[in-house]
Every structure is written in C-alpha cells, then in structure tokens.
Amino acid sequence: MRLNGGGAGGRRPRVQFDHVQVAVGELDAAAEHFASSYGLVALQGGRHPGRGTGNMIVPLGRSYLELIAVVEESEAESFPTSSRVRRALESGRTFATWAARTEDLEAARADIAARGLPLPSSEIVNGRRRRPDGQELAWRSAELVANGQFSAMPFLIEWDVPPELFPGAAPVRHPSGARGFLSIVLSDPDPEQARLDLGRVLAADLDYSVEEGPPGVVEITLDTPAGPLRVR
C-alpha cells in the first residue's frame, strides 16, 4: 500500500517534507557523532542495490534524517544522485539533498509542470532496500533538477509501504527527546527565484526559508521538549 493512499481528484497533490540526506563518510562513526552531538539515535538501514550507497535512519515520526554514505564507489560513480553524496562529503557539506513526499508521483509532476516549473528529462526511478530484519522497503522517486546537481529544490518520493514500515515510524527513544521536524533553511544564488520555484512544488504549511548562497540545504530544525534543535 502507499504510505498516504491515493490522490484526491481535482485537488492539488499534497507535497510535504519527507527526509533530508546527511552525507557521511562512515555510517557507524556518523551515528556516534549524531548521538553525542545532538542526542539523536540512528538505526541500521541497509544497502541501495546497484547504487553503491547505504544508510542509517534517525526516525522522527512523519519524517526522518537519512545518514547516507557511498559504500561501493564502482557502483555509485554511474549514478549522479549517488555521486552527489560523495561530492557533498568532499566539499564539506552536511547535507546532500532533501526529499518531499507525495501520494501520487505522476500527478505531482504534472501539477508542478503545469505551474511553470521546467522538469528534467530524467524518468521516475524505482528504489528499494532491505532492512536488517529482512523487511523490504519500496518507493519511487523523481528528480526536479538534472544530473544530481545541488539545489534548494527537493527530489520527490512516493512510498509503497504500510505506514508502520515508513522509516520515520521506527520505534526509538532519542536522548534529546526529538519528536519531529519543524523547519528547513535552504540556500540559492537567487533566493527570490528559488522561493517562487518552491512555491510551485510544496504544500503551503511547510516551514522553510531561502537565503542567498550556494544551492542546497543549510540547516534543519527539530522539535524537542527543551526547544528547537538545529542541525547544520
């Protein structure tokens, strides 16, 4: 089943924050860093077959952080989205990219194009990985920028899992008490244009801002009992 069910006829497809990719060199070391620096627990994820990447997951309920690393260079080099992880790490970026979730990928892409945002020619891609307990997760995704570029724009993802298998829903107790996503700060050389483009994609209730700078994700803020927790 899809995580959110089918689309509603006649209404704009809902597109909302799903997760952010944190580019790391070594997964276990990154998990230790997030535990000690932010009080966030990362769970074992799995390999992305044929793409040369692997991950660990910081569950946050309806969203999550994905610690992602290149684990097989020969596989990753032929995929721009996998190479983006390596390039983010090499350039000192914390985040490789981020994802926005939709319940109907085709309808969301058609709506975005109808609102005037040019889409790259890349096709919808099927993805999957197997968790350590043997459960397989499946999804489809589509890039909004070409060739794995860094961008303030997210990529789109449509999950094909029961709600309890969504990565953010995994049971975990974070020492920080983190319980959800609050906001994201993005950057772009032309912030005004980026805001216009994002407005063609995202639900109005997503809390985001765009500052001037190299394209990409600058910071995310999580909700905790002690107040906002910023990761950058």
Secondary structure as GFF3:
##gff-version 3
##sequence-region A 1 232
A	DSSP	beta_strand	15	23	.	.	.	ID=ss1
A	DSSP	alpha_helix	27	38	.	.	.	ID=ss2
A	DSSP	beta_strand	43	48	.	.	.	ID=ss3
A	DSSP	beta_strand	53	59	.	.	.	ID=ss4
A	DSSP	beta_strand	64	70	.	.	.	ID=ss5
A	DSSP	alpha_helix	73	76	.	.	.	ID=ss6
A	DSSP	alpha_helix	80	90	.	.	.	ID=ss7
A	DSSP	beta_strand	95	102	.	.	.	ID=ss8
A	DSSP	alpha_helix	105	114	.	.	.	ID=ss9
A	DSSP	beta_strand	125	130	.	.	.	ID=ss10
A	DSSP	beta_strand	136	142	.	.	.	ID=ss11
A	DSSP	beta_strand	155	159	.	.	.	ID=ss12
A	DSSP	three_ten_helix	163	165	.	.	.	ID=ss13
A	DSSP	three_ten_helix	167	169	.	.	.	ID=ss14
A	DSSP	beta_strand	180	188	.	.	.	ID=ss15
A	DSSP	alpha_helix	191	199	.	.	.	ID=ss16
A	DSSP	beta_strand	208	212	.	.	.	ID=ss17
A	DSSP	beta_strand	216	223	.	.	.	ID=ss18
A	DSSP	beta_strand	229	231	.	.	.	ID=ss19
###
